[in-house]
Amino acid sequence: MIRIGQSTDVHRLDTGYRLMIGGVHIPSQLGSVGHSDGDCLLHTVCEALIGALTLGDLGKLFPDTSEEFKGIDSSLLVKQVMKKVKEKGYRVVNIDSTIMLESPKLRHYIDQMRKNIATLLEIPVEYVSVKATTTEGLGFVGRQEGIMTQSVVLIEKQG
Ligand SMILES: [Zn+2]
């Protein structure tokens, strides 16, 4: 039995915040505004898994009104979701993600993001794809008002 999950996330960009993407701190004038550490990529990793398990969405599992999740390292959220994946008898097969961000260029950080996600999902790095693109100056991403990410994940029932 295999199941697929998908997720899209958007965060506002502003000064005075850190830009965390895939567990990597990216030096940038603008950071990602969020209740947690604002890691847009790890949020879609979590939510794609939640979707594959049909457990609702990220906000249902980790309410942004909760003090418990304020400023939290998003990799801890992925770890909690992975607990549920394993409890239900599944393992991750592969994941494919896209980051939409106008600036800065992410090329030099992609491999570290892939390694971080591979560790969190307990799979070899060759099963983790992270891609980055701009929107050619168009829309809220192009105006550097926000960052958008998407992830698609496949999980497989063990045994
Ligand atoms: Zn988010």
Backbone and ligand atoms as CSV (ligand in chain L), in Angstrom:
chain,resi,resn,atom,element,x,y,z
A,1,MET,N,N,0.856,-1.205,0.000
A,1,MET,CA,C,0.000,0.000,0.000
A,1,MET,C,C,0.886,1.247,0.000
A,2,ILE,N,N,0.711,2.073,-1.002
A,2,ILE,CA,C,1.406,3.357,-1.015
A,2,ILE,C,C,0.378,4.479,-0.993
A,3,ARG,N,N,0.791,5.606,-0.409
A,3,ARG,CA,C,-0.106,6.768,-0.329
A,3,ARG,C,C,0.708,8.003,-0.674
A,4,ILE,N,N,0.039,8.983,-1.302
A,4,ILE,CA,C,0.708,10.212,-1.706
A,4,ILE,C,C,0.157,11.376,-0.878
A,5,GLY,N,N,1.002,12.376,-0.607
A,5,GLY,CA,C,0.564,13.568,0.117
A,5,GLY,C,C,1.187,14.795,-0.517
A,6,GLN,N,N,0.485,15.909,-0.416
A,6,GLN,CA,C,0.945,17.151,-1.059
A,6,GLN,C,C,0.697,18.302,-0.091
A,7,SER,N,N,1.497,19.360,-0.207
A,7,SER,CA,C,1.258,20.542,0.628
A,7,SER,C,C,1.849,21.798,-0.014
A,8,THR,N,N,1.169,22.903,0.185
A,8,THR,CA,C,1.645,24.225,-0.245
A,8,THR,C,C,1.650,25.134,0.970
A,9,ASP,N,N,2.687,25.943,1.121
A,9,ASP,CA,C,2.741,26.882,2.252
A,9,ASP,C,C,3.290,28.230,1.775
A,10,VAL,N,N,2.811,29.285,2.411
A,10,VAL,CA,C,3.258,30.645,2.109
A,10,VAL,C,C,3.584,31.355,3.420
A,11,HIS,N,N,4.697,32.056,3.465
A,11,HIS,CA,C,4.997,32.916,4.614
A,11,HIS,C,C,5.341,34.313,4.119
A,12,ARG,N,N,4.931,35.285,4.896
A,12,ARG,CA,C,5.261,36.675,4.609
A,12,ARG,C,C,6.740,36.895,4.922
A,13,LEU,N,N,7.399,37.751,4.148
A,13,LEU,CA,C,8.796,38.110,4.413
A,13,LEU,C,C,8.850,39.511,5.008
A,14,ASP,N,N,9.706,39.696,6.009
A,14,ASP,CA,C,9.850,41.024,6.612
A,14,ASP,C,C,11.225,41.154,7.267
A,15,THR,N,N,11.602,42.394,7.553
A,15,THR,CA,C,12.870,42.607,8.246
A,15,THR,C,C,12.689,42.209,9.719
A,16,GLY,N,N,13.792,41.859,10.351
A,16,GLY,CA,C,13.726,41.510,11.776
A,16,GLY,C,C,13.396,40.053,12.030
A,17,TYR,N,N,13.351,39.249,10.963
A,17,TYR,CA,C,13.111,37.812,11.124
A,17,TYR,C,C,14.237,37.042,10.440
A,18,ARG,N,N,14.504,35.815,10.941
A,18,ARG,CA,C,15.491,34.946,10.304
A,18,ARG,C,C,14.845,34.227,9.128
A,19,LEU,N,N,15.648,33.948,8.100
A,19,LEU,CA,C,15.142,33.160,6.975
A,19,LEU,C,C,15.638,31.726,7.129
A,20,MET,N,N,14.740,30.857,7.615
A,20,MET,CA,C,15.054,29.432,7.783
A,20,MET,C,C,14.348,28.669,6.670
A,21,ILE,N,N,15.108,27.904,5.909
A,21,ILE,CA,C,14.503,27.074,4.846
A,21,ILE,C,C,15.133,25.689,4.897
A,22,GLY,N,N,14.305,24.691,5.136
A,22,GLY,CA,C,14.799,23.307,5.179
A,22,GLY,C,C,15.825,23.100,6.280
A,23,GLY,N,N,15.650,23.822,7.385
A,23,GLY,CA,C,16.564,23.693,8.517
A,23,GLY,C,C,17.892,24.402,8.314
A,24,VAL,N,N,17.994,25.210,7.248
A,24,VAL,CA,C,19.222,25.960,6.982
A,24,VAL,C,C,18.943,27.452,7.182
A,25,HIS,N,N,19.821,28.121,7.921
A,25,HIS,CA,C,19.690,29.576,8.085
A,25,HIS,C,C,20.329,30.259,6.879
A,26,ILE,N,N,19.515,30.995,6.121
A,26,ILE,CA,C,19.993,31.662,4.907
A,26,ILE,C,C,20.228,33.138,5.243
A,27,PRO,N,N,21.460,33.641,5.098
A,27,PRO,CA,C,21.691,35.062,5.348
A,27,PRO,C,C,20.857,35.905,4.382
A,28,SER,N,N,20.020,36.799,4.935
A,28,SER,CA,C,19.106,37.583,4.095
A,28,SER,C,C,18.605,38.794,4.870
A,29,GLN,N,N,18.367,39.895,4.149
A,29,GLN,CA,C,17.769,41.099,4.759
A,29,GLN,C,C,16.371,40.788,5.280
A,30,LEU,N,N,15.648,39.958,4.511
A,30,LEU,CA,C,14.264,39.638,4.842
A,30,LEU,C,C,14.175,38.217,5.389
A,31,GLY,N,N,13.382,38.055,6.450
A,31,GLY,CA,C,13.177,36.732,7.026
A,31,GLY,C,C,11.729,36.312,6.906
A,32,SER,N,N,11.477,35.075,7.282
A,32,SER,CA,C,10.159,34.486,7.150
A,32,SER,C,C,9.362,34.676,8.441
A,33,VAL,N,N,8.207,35.349,8.322
A,33,VAL,CA,C,7.369,35.632,9.486
A,33,VAL,C,C,6.521,34.400,9.787
A,34,GLY,N,N,6.564,33.936,11.034
A,34,GLY,CA,C,5.754,32.763,11.373
A,34,GLY,C,C,5.680,32.561,12.864
A,35,HIS,N,N,4.690,31.768,13.270
A,35,HIS,CA,C,4.494,31.469,14.692
A,35,HIS,C,C,5.646,30.595,15.201
A,36,SER,N,N,6.095,29.661,14.339
A,36,SER,CA,C,7.260,28.828,14.672
A,36,SER,C,C,8.502,29.572,14.193
A,37,ASP,N,N,9.525,28.829,13.725
A,37,ASP,CA,C,10.702,29.494,13.149
A,37,ASP,C,C,10.444,29.932,11.700
A,38,GLY,N,N,9.211,29.725,11.214
A,38,GLY,CA,C,8.820,30.179,9.878
A,38,GLY,C,C,9.431,29.384,8.743
A,39,ASP,N,N,9.837,28.146,9.025
A,39,ASP,CA,C,10.485,27.333,7.988
A,39,ASP,C,C,9.432,26.744,7.044
A,40,CYS,N,N,9.183,27.521,5.997
A,40,CYS,CA,C,8.149,27.226,5.002
A,40,CYS,C,C,8.333,25.842,4.366
A,41,LEU,N,N,9.576,25.473,4.103
A,41,LEU,CA,C,9.850,24.181,3.454
A,41,LEU,C,C,9.531,23.025,4.395
A,42,LEU,N,N,10.019,23.097,5.630
A,42,LEU,CA,C,9.736,22.000,6.574
A,42,LEU,C,C,8.246,21.916,6.888
A,43,HIS,N,N,7.539,23.043,6.803
A,43,HIS,CA,C,6.084,22.999,7.034
A,43,HIS,C,C,5.392,22.162,5.953
A,44,THR,N,N,5.835,22.302,4.697
A,44,THR,CA,C,5.198,21.480,3.644
A,44,THR,C,C,5.650,20.025,3.736
A,45,VAL,N,N,6.868,19.786,4.230
A,45,VAL,CA,C,7.312,18.400,4.456
A,45,VAL,C,C,6.363,17.739,5.466
A,46,CYS,N,N,6.123,18.449,6.577
A,46,CYS,CA,C,5.192,17.962,7.614
A,46,CYS,C,C,3.810,17.733,7.041
A,47,GLU,N,N,3.311,18.763,6.371
A,47,GLU,CA,C,1.903,18.724,5.971
A,47,GLU,C,C,1.649,17.729,4.834
A,48,ALA,N,N,2.640,17.513,3.969
A,48,ALA,CA,C,2.487,16.493,2.924
A,48,ALA,C,C,2.352,15.115,3.576
A,49,LEU,N,N,3.141,14.869,4.638
A,49,LEU,CA,C,3.039,13.596,5.372
A,49,LEU,C,C,1.676,13.487,6.060
A,50,ILE,N,N,1.233,14.597,6.653
A,50,ILE,CA,C,-0.075,14.621,7.319
A,50,ILE,C,C,-1.177,14.330,6.290
A,51,GLY,N,N,-1.017,14.902,5.095
A,51,GLY,CA,C,-1.978,14.677,4.015
A,51,GLY,C,C,-1.990,13.218,3.573
A,52,ALA,N,N,-0.800,12.626,3.437
A,52,ALA,CA,C,-0.705,11.223,3.015
A,52,ALA,C,C,-1.396,10.309,4.029
A,53,LEU,N,N,-1.358,10.706,5.303
A,53,LEU,CA,C,-1.991,9.905,6.372
A,53,LEU,C,C,-3.447,10.307,6.601
A,54,THR,N,N,-3.933,11.288,5.831
A,54,THR,CA,C,-5.276,11.893,5.991
A,54,THR,C,C,-5.571,12.252,7.454
A,55,LEU,N,N,-4.620,12.993,8.041
A,55,LEU,CA,C,-4.781,13.415,9.443
A,55,LEU,C,C,-5.134,14.904,9.549
A,56,GLY,N,N,-5.588,15.496,8.445
A,56,GLY,CA,C,-5.958,16.916,8.496
A,56,GLY,C,C,-4.851,17.784,7.946
A,57,ASP,N,N,-4.543,18.874,8.652
A,57,ASP,CA,C,-3.484,19.764,8.174
A,57,ASP,C,C,-2.570,20.162,9.327
A,58,LEU,N,N,-1.553,20.942,8.994
A,58,LEU,CA,C,-0.536,21.332,9.974
A,58,LEU,C,C,-1.145,22.105,11.144
A,59,GLY,N,N,-2.063,23.027,10.818
A,59,GLY,CA,C,-2.705,23.858,11.846
A,59,GLY,C,C,-3.533,23.038,12.833
A,60,LYS,N,N,-4.067,21.910,12.348
A,60,LYS,CA,C,-4.881,21.046,13.214
A,60,LYS,C,C,-3.982,20.349,14.240
A,61,LEU,N,N,-2.807,19.876,13.764
A,61,LEU,CA,C,-1.885,19.162,14.655
A,61,LEU,C,C,-1.088,20.104,15.560
A,62,PHE,N,N,-0.712,21.257,14.990
A,62,PHE,CA,C,0.117,22.202,15.739
A,62,PHE,C,C,-0.523,23.594,15.679
A,63,PRO,N,N,-1.535,23.866,16.501
A,63,PRO,CA,C,-2.260,25.147,16.432
A,63,PRO,C,C,-1.331,26.355,16.626
A,64,ASP,N,N,-1.488,27.387,15.760
A,64,ASP,CA,C,-0.590,28.548,15.866
A,64,ASP,C,C,-1.014,29.490,16.992
A,65,THR,N,N,-2.044,29.081,17.744
A,65,THR,CA,C,-2.437,29.836,18.932
A,65,THR,C,C,-1.738,29.255,20.170
A,66,SER,N,N,-1.124,28.071,19.988
A,66,SER,CA,C,-0.523,27.370,21.117
A,66,SER,C,C,0.851,27.946,21.465
A,67,GLU,N,N,1.040,28.221,22.746
A,67,GLU,CA,C,2.340,28.720,23.242
A,67,GLU,C,C,3.437,27.685,23.010
A,68,GLU,N,N,3.021,26.407,23.047
A,68,GLU,CA,C,3.954,25.280,22.924
A,68,GLU,C,C,4.760,25.355,21.617
A,69,PHE,N,N,4.120,25.888,20.554
A,69,PHE,CA,C,4.766,25.872,19.240
A,69,PHE,C,C,5.328,27.228,18.834
A,70,LYS,N,N,5.268,28.218,19.753
A,70,LYS,CA,C,5.770,29.551,19.456
A,70,LYS,C,C,7.300,29.500,19.309
A,71,GLY,N,N,7.789,29.952,18.161
A,71,GLY,CA,C,9.229,30.002,17.926
A,71,GLY,C,C,9.899,28.643,17.827
A,72,ILE,N,N,9.119,27.579,17.736
A,72,ILE,CA,C,9.674,26.214,17.767
A,72,ILE,C,C,10.480,25.923,16.491
A,73,ASP,N,N,11.549,25.139,16.649
A,73,ASP,CA,C,12.351,24.641,15.539
A,73,ASP,C,C,11.444,23.691,14.738
A,74,SER,N,N,11.202,24.012,13.473
A,74,SER,CA,C,10.253,23.225,12.678
A,74,SER,C,C,10.690,21.777,12.492
A,75,SER,N,N,11.995,21.483,12.659
A,75,SER,CA,C,12.416,20.091,12.527
A,75,SER,C,C,11.795,19.243,13.649
A,76,LEU,N,N,11.485,19.868,14.779
A,76,LEU,CA,C,10.806,19.136,15.858
A,76,LEU,C,C,9.377,18.767,15.436
A,77,LEU,N,N,8.767,19.627,14.628
A,77,LEU,CA,C,7.422,19.313,14.117
A,77,LEU,C,C,7.501,18.114,13.162
A,78,VAL,N,N,8.543,18.104,12.304
A,78,VAL,CA,C,8.712,16.971,11.374
A,78,VAL,C,C,8.905,15.677,12.171
A,79,LYS,N,N,9.716,15.761,13.239
A,79,LYS,CA,C,9.954,14.562,14.061
A,79,LYS,C,C,8.648,14.034,14.663
A,80,GLN,N,N,7.804,14.958,15.125
A,80,GLN,CA,C,6.514,14.535,15.706
A,80,GLN,C,C,5.629,13.866,14.661
A,81,VAL,N,N,5.624,14.431,13.440
A,81,VAL,CA,C,4.810,13.846,12.372
A,81,VAL,C,C,5.372,12.483,11.965
A,82,MET,N,N,6.713,12.355,11.936
A,82,MET,CA,C,7.334,11.069,11.585
A,82,MET,C,C,6.961,9.977,12.592
A,83,LYS,N,N,6.762,10.376,13.852
A,83,LYS,CA,C,6.296,9.422,14.870
A,83,LYS,C,C,4.955,8.821,14.445
A,84,LYS,N,N,4.083,9.703,13.945
A,84,LYS,CA,C,2.752,9.244,13.500
A,84,LYS,C,C,2.868,8.347,12.268
A,85,VAL,N,N,3.772,8.705,11.354
A,85,VAL,CA,C,3.985,7.891,10.145
A,85,VAL,C,C,4.355,6.470,10.569
A,86,LYS,N,N,5.298,6.375,11.515
A,86,LYS,CA,C,5.788,5.059,11.960
A,86,LYS,C,C,4.732,4.311,12.776
A,87,GLU,N,N,4.003,5.058,13.631
A,87,GLU,CA,C,2.924,4.449,14.423
A,87,GLU,C,C,1.910,3.758,13.516
A,88,LYS,N,N,1.656,4.379,12.359
A,88,LYS,CA,C,0.662,3.814,11.427
A,88,LYS,C,C,1.280,2.756,10.520
A,89,GLY,N,N,2.565,2.461,10.740
A,89,GLY,CA,C,3.202,1.370,10.005
A,89,GLY,C,C,3.762,1.740,8.641
A,90,TYR,N,N,3.971,3.046,8.431
A,90,TYR,CA,C,4.492,3.488,7.134
A,90,TYR,C,C,5.955,3.919,7.223
A,91,ARG,N,N,6.598,3.964,6.043
A,91,ARG,CA,C,7.909,4.593,5.909
A,91,ARG,C,C,7.846,5.516,4.695
A,92,VAL,N,N,8.736,6.491,4.649
A,92,VAL,CA,C,8.763,7.430,3.531
A,92,VAL,C,C,9.527,6.793,2.372
A,93,VAL,N,N,8.986,6.910,1.160
A,93,VAL,CA,C,9.669,6.405,-0.046
A,93,VAL,C,C,10.529,7.525,-0.628
A,94,ASN,N,N,9.907,8.620,-1.020
A,94,ASN,CA,C,10.666,9.770,-1.542
A,94,ASN,C,C,9.855,11.048,-1.381
A,95,ILE,N,N,10.530,12.171,-1.537
A,95,ILE,CA,C,9.868,13.477,-1.422
A,95,ILE,C,C,10.449,14.414,-2.468
A,96,ASP,N,N,9.592,15.257,-3.012
A,96,ASP,CA,C,10.015,16.240,-4.011
A,96,ASP,C,C,9.429,17.595,-3.615
A,97,SER,N,N,10.307,18.588,-3.453
A,97,SER,CA,C,9.865,19.908,-2.987
A,97,SER,C,C,10.344,21.011,-3.921
A,98,THR,N,N,9.582,22.100,-3.946
A,98,THR,CA,C,9.970,23.297,-4.698
A,98,THR,C,C,9.842,24.521,-3.796
A,99,ILE,N,N,10.868,25.362,-3.839
A,99,ILE,CA,C,10.852,26.631,-3.093
A,99,ILE,C,C,10.716,27.748,-4.117
A,100,MET,N,N,9.760,28.651,-3.897
A,100,MET,CA,C,9.624,29.824,-4.760
A,100,MET,C,C,10.024,31.060,-3.965
A,101,LEU,N,N,11.169,31.635,-4.343
A,101,LEU,CA,C,11.729,32.777,-3.624
A,101,LEU,C,C,12.514,33.622,-4.630
A,102,GLU,N,N,12.303,34.926,-4.563
A,102,GLU,CA,C,12.966,35.788,-5.546
A,102,GLU,C,C,14.449,35.982,-5.225
A,103,SER,N,N,14.753,36.156,-3.938
A,103,SER,CA,C,16.124,36.461,-3.523
A,103,SER,C,C,16.282,36.097,-2.050
A,104,PRO,N,N,17.454,35.661,-1.582
A,104,PRO,CA,C,18.678,35.403,-2.347
A,104,PRO,C,C,18.605,34.071,-3.112
A,105,LYS,N,N,19.621,33.826,-3.925
A,105,LYS,CA,C,19.730,32.553,-4.650
A,105,LYS,C,C,20.048,31.453,-3.642
A,106,LEU,N,N,19.428,30.298,-3.819
A,106,LEU,CA,C,19.529,29.233,-2.818
A,106,LEU,C,C,20.442,28.085,-3.222
A,107,ARG,N,N,20.997,28.153,-4.422
A,107,ARG,CA,C,21.787,27.060,-5.006
A,107,ARG,C,C,22.771,26.427,-4.006
A,108,HIS,N,N,23.502,27.268,-3.267
A,108,HIS,CA,C,24.547,26.743,-2.382
A,108,HIS,C,C,24.007,26.103,-1.101
A,109,TYR,N,N,22.722,26.248,-0.854
A,109,TYR,CA,C,22.137,25.725,0.392
A,109,TYR,C,C,21.296,24.469,0.172
A,110,ILE,N,N,21.022,24.171,-1.104
A,110,ILE,CA,C,20.084,23.083,-1.436
A,110,ILE,C,C,20.554,21.728,-0.885
A,111,ASP,N,N,21.838,21.410,-1.044
A,111,ASP,CA,C,22.310,20.092,-0.600
A,111,ASP,C,C,22.194,19.924,0.907
A,112,GLN,N,N,22.442,20.994,1.662
A,112,GLN,CA,C,22.282,20.914,3.114
A,112,GLN,C,C,20.810,20.717,3.479
A,113,MET,N,N,19.906,21.396,2.761
A,113,MET,CA,C,18.465,21.192,3.004
A,113,MET,C,C,18.089,19.740,2.749
A,114,ARG,N,N,18.601,19.169,1.635
A,114,ARG,CA,C,18.291,17.774,1.292
A,114,ARG,C,C,18.794,16.830,2.394
A,115,LYS,N,N,20.012,17.096,2.885
A,115,LYS,CA,C,20.568,16.256,3.954
A,115,LYS,C,C,19.707,16.336,5.207
A,116,ASN,N,N,19.308,17.568,5.564
A,116,ASN,CA,C,18.486,17.745,6.765
A,116,ASN,C,C,17.164,16.984,6.648
A,117,ILE,N,N,16.527,17.108,5.490
A,117,ILE,CA,C,15.227,16.446,5.285
A,117,ILE,C,C,15.413,14.926,5.274
A,118,ALA,N,N,16.480,14.443,4.630
A,118,ALA,CA,C,16.752,13.001,4.581
A,118,ALA,C,C,16.912,12.435,5.996
A,119,THR,N,N,17.655,13.158,6.836
A,119,THR,CA,C,17.843,12.727,8.226
A,119,THR,C,C,16.505,12.680,8.959
A,120,LEU,N,N,15.717,13.736,8.795
A,120,LEU,CA,C,14.420,13.808,9.487
A,120,LEU,C,C,13.466,12.703,9.030
A,121,LEU,N,N,13.487,12.393,7.727
A,121,LEU,CA,C,12.551,11.400,7.182
A,121,LEU,C,C,13.132,9.992,7.203
A,122,GLU,N,N,14.406,9.887,7.676
A,122,GLU,CA,C,15.073,8.587,7.825
A,122,GLU,C,C,15.161,7.841,6.495
A,123,ILE,N,N,15.557,8.571,5.442
A,123,ILE,CA,C,15.765,7.963,4.119
A,123,ILE,C,C,17.082,8.497,3.537
A,124,PRO,N,N,17.672,7.761,2.573
A,124,PRO,CA,C,18.894,8.256,1.943
A,124,PRO,C,C,18.639,9.557,1.187
A,125,VAL,N,N,19.661,10.387,1.105
A,125,VAL,CA,C,19.519,11.728,0.515
A,125,VAL,C,C,19.124,11.674,-0.962
A,126,GLU,N,N,19.448,10.563,-1.652
A,126,GLU,CA,C,19.078,10.486,-3.079
A,126,GLU,C,C,17.570,10.345,-3.295
A,127,TYR,N,N,16.816,10.161,-2.213
A,127,TYR,CA,C,15.363,10.107,-2.331
A,127,TYR,C,C,14.711,11.437,-1.935
A,128,VAL,N,N,15.547,12.446,-1.731
A,128,VAL,CA,C,15.049,13.773,-1.329
A,128,VAL,C,C,15.420,14.793,-2.403
A,129,SER,N,N,14.414,15.370,-3.024
A,129,SER,CA,C,14.636,16.386,-4.047
A,129,SER,C,C,14.165,17.744,-3.522
A,130,VAL,N,N,15.035,18.751,-3.649
A,130,VAL,CA,C,14.660,20.131,-3.312
A,130,VAL,C,C,15.056,21.005,-4.498
A,131,LYS,N,N,14.100,21.733,-5.019
A,131,LYS,CA,C,14.348,22.611,-6.162
A,131,LYS,C,C,13.997,24.040,-5.762
A,132,ALA,N,N,14.673,24.999,-6.382
A,132,ALA,CA,C,14.369,26.397,-6.082
A,132,ALA,C,C,14.134,27.146,-7.386
A,133,THR,N,N,13.165,28.054,-7.356
A,133,THR,CA,C,12.883,28.860,-8.535
A,133,THR,C,C,12.444,30.254,-8.103
A,134,THR,N,N,12.528,31.199,-9.007
A,134,THR,CA,C,11.939,32.523,-8.771
A,134,THR,C,C,10.612,32.544,-9.528
A,135,THR,N,N,9.878,33.629,-9.435
A,135,THR,CA,C,8.667,33.750,-10.259
A,135,THR,C,C,8.858,34.875,-11.281
A,136,GLU,N,N,10.124,35.055,-11.691
A,136,GLU,CA,C,10.437,36.039,-12.742
A,136,GLU,C,C,9.928,37.434,-12.393
A,137,GLY,N,N,9.994,37.769,-11.103
A,137,GLY,CA,C,9.577,39.111,-10.672
A,137,GLY,C,C,8.074,39.295,-10.566
A,138,LEU,N,N,7.302,38.233,-10.833
A,138,LEU,CA,C,5.844,38.365,-10.840
A,138,LEU,C,C,5.230,37.992,-9.490
A,139,GLY,N,N,4.119,38.655,-9.166
A,139,GLY,CA,C,3.334,38.287,-7.985
A,139,GLY,C,C,4.022,38.604,-6.670
A,140,PHE,N,N,3.447,38.067,-5.569
A,140,PHE,CA,C,3.982,38.403,-4.239
A,140,PHE,C,C,5.390,37.854,-4.021
A,141,VAL,N,N,5.678,36.714,-4.667
A,141,VAL,CA,C,7.047,36.175,-4.563
A,141,VAL,C,C,8.007,37.101,-5.290
A,142,GLY,N,N,7.621,37.522,-6.468
A,142,GLY,CA,C,8.460,38.408,-7.284
A,142,GLY,C,C,8.724,39.749,-6.618
A,143,ARG,N,N,7.723,40.238,-5.876
A,143,ARG,CA,C,7.868,41.523,-5.153
A,143,ARG,C,C,8.589,41.345,-3.817
A,144,GLN,N,N,9.031,40.120,-3.523
A,144,GLN,CA,C,9.726,39.772,-2.283
A,144,GLN,C,C,8.871,40.048,-1.047
A,145,GLU,N,N,7.554,39.868,-1.219
A,145,GLU,CA,C,6.650,40.003,-0.074
A,145,GLU,C,C,6.466,38.672,0.642
A,146,GLY,N,N,6.813,37.593,-0.063
A,146,GLY,CA,C,6.595,36.284,0.537
A,146,GLY,C,C,7.426,35.191,-0.090
A,147,ILE,N,N,7.398,34.043,0.590
A,147,ILE,CA,C,8.047,32.818,0.109
A,147,ILE,C,C,6.947,31.764,0.016
A,148,MET,N,N,7.022,30.924,-1.020
A,148,MET,CA,C,6.055,29.844,-1.173
A,148,MET,C,C,6.814,28.543,-1.381
A,149,THR,N,N,6.316,27.464,-0.789
A,149,THR,CA,C,6.935,26.152,-0.977
A,149,THR,C,C,5.854,25.119,-1.260
A,150,GLN,N,N,6.257,24.054,-1.949
A,150,GLN,CA,C,5.367,22.933,-2.206
A,150,GLN,C,C,6.142,21.635,-2.014
A,151,SER,N,N,5.495,20.634,-1.455
A,151,SER,CA,C,6.103,19.310,-1.318
A,151,SER,C,C,5.109,18.223,-1.705
A,152,VAL,N,N,5.636,17.182,-2.322
A,152,VAL,CA,C,4.869,15.972,-2.621
A,152,VAL,C,C,5.660,14.805,-2.041
A,153,VAL,N,N,4.975,13.954,-1.281
A,153,VAL,CA,C,5.670,12.834,-0.622
A,153,VAL,C,C,4.943,11.525,-0.879
A,154,LEU,N,N,5.710,10.454,-0.961
A,154,LEU,CA,C,5.139,9.112,-1.109
A,154,LEU,C,C,5.515,8.310,0.137
A,155,ILE,N,N,4.525,7.644,0.708
A,155,ILE,CA,C,4.794,6.764,1.854
A,155,ILE,C,C,4.302,5.355,1.522
A,156,GLU,N,N,4.923,4.389,2.174
A,156,GLU,CA,C,4.638,2.983,1.866
A,156,GLU,C,C,4.422,2.213,3.169
A,157,LYS,N,N,3.392,1.370,3.173
A,157,LYS,CA,C,3.125,0.532,4.360
A,157,LYS,C,C,4.224,-0.516,4.458
A,158,GLN,N,N,4.761,-0.663,5.645
A,158,GLN,CA,C,5.842,-1.628,5.898
A,158,GLN,C,C,5.272,-3.038,5.958
A,159,GLY,N,N,6.044,-4.011,5.439
A,159,GLY,CA,C,5.727,-5.415,5.614
A,159,GLY,C,C,4.531,-5.933,4.817
L,1,ZN,ZN,ZN,4.205,27.593,7.420
